[in-house]
Amino acid sequence: MLKCNACNKRFVCDHGQLTFYSHQIQAKWNDLIIQTQNGNSILKTAAKINVNESTAFRMRHKYLHFIEVMAVSYTHLRAHETG
C-alpha cells in the first residue's frame, strides 16, 4: 500500500491488474463492475459507489479496456494452442 503525496490517499501499486495505480478501494471496483454489467448509467454508478461522475467514467473506461485486452490475449493464446 502506497500513499499519494499530493492528496494523502492510499493506493495499491498492482501492475498488470485492473486496479493498477487506483485510489479507489477494491469494493468500489467490484460495485463498478456489477453496475456496468447490469447496464446502469455513469450517473447511477457514481452515486452507488460514491465517486464523482468523471471518476466513474474513467473507472468504467479502464474496466472496459481491461476486458478488451483480456479477450484479445485469450484469443491469441487459443490460436497458438490449436495451430
C-alpha positions in Angstrom: 0.0 0.0 0.0 1.4 3.4 -1.1 0.3 6.9 -0.2 -0.1 9.8 -2.6 1.9 12.8 -1.6 -0.5 15.2 -3.4 -3.8 14.0 -1.8 -2.6 11.8 1.1 -4.8 8.9 -0.2 -3.6 5.4 0.0 -3.4 3.2 -3.1 -2.1 -0.1 -4.3 0.5 -0.4 -6.9 -0.6 -3.7 -8.6 0.9 -3.5 -12.1 -1.0 -5.5 -14.7 -4.2 -5.6 -12.7 -7.4 -3.7 -13.3 -6.9 -1.7 -10.1 -3.3 -0.7 -11.1 -2.5 2.8 -9.6 -6.0 3.3 -8.5 -7.0 5.5 -5.5 -10.3 3.6 -5.2 -10.7 0.6 -2.9 -11.4 -2.9 -4.2 -15.1 -2.8 -3.1 -15.7 0.3 -5.3 -14.2 -1.6 -8.3 -16.4 -4.6 -7.5 -19.5 -2.4 -7.4 -18.5 -0.6 -10.6 -18.1 -4.0 -12.4 -21.6 -5.1 -11.2 -23.1 -1.7 -12.1 -21.5 -1.9 -15.6 -22.6 -5.5 -16.2 -26.2 -4.5 -15.2 -26.1 -1.7 -17.8 -26.5 1.1 -15.3 -25.6 4.7 -16.2 -22.5 6.5 -15.2 -24.6 8.8 -13.0 -26.2 5.9 -11.2 -22.9 4.1 -10.8 -21.2 7.2 -9.5 -23.9 7.7 -6.9 -23.8 4.0 -5.9 -20.0 3.9 -5.4 -19.8 7.4 -4.0 -17.4 9.0 -6.5 -17.5 11.9 -8.9 -19.1 11.2 -12.3 -15.8 11.8 -14.1 -14.1 9.3 -11.8 -16.8 6.7 -12.5 -16.4 7.4 -16.2 -12.6 6.9 -16.1 -13.0 3.7 -14.0 -15.6 2.3 -16.4 -13.4 3.1 -19.4 -10.4 1.4 -17.7 -12.6 -1.6 -16.9 -13.9 -1.9 -20.5 -10.4 -1.5 -21.9 -9.1 -4.2 -19.4 -11.8 -6.6 -20.7 -10.9 -5.9 -24.3 -7.2 -6.6 -23.7 -8.0 -9.8 -21.8 -10.3 -11.0 -24.6 -7.6 -10.3 -27.3 -5.0 -12.1 -25.1 -7.2 -15.1 -24.6 -8.0 -15.3 -28.4 -4.3 -15.0 -29.2 -3.4 -17.7 -26.7 -6.1 -20.1 -28.0 -4.9 -19.6 -31.6 -1.4 -20.7 -30.6 -2.7 -23.7 -28.7 -4.7 -25.1 -31.6 -2.4 -24.3 -34.5 
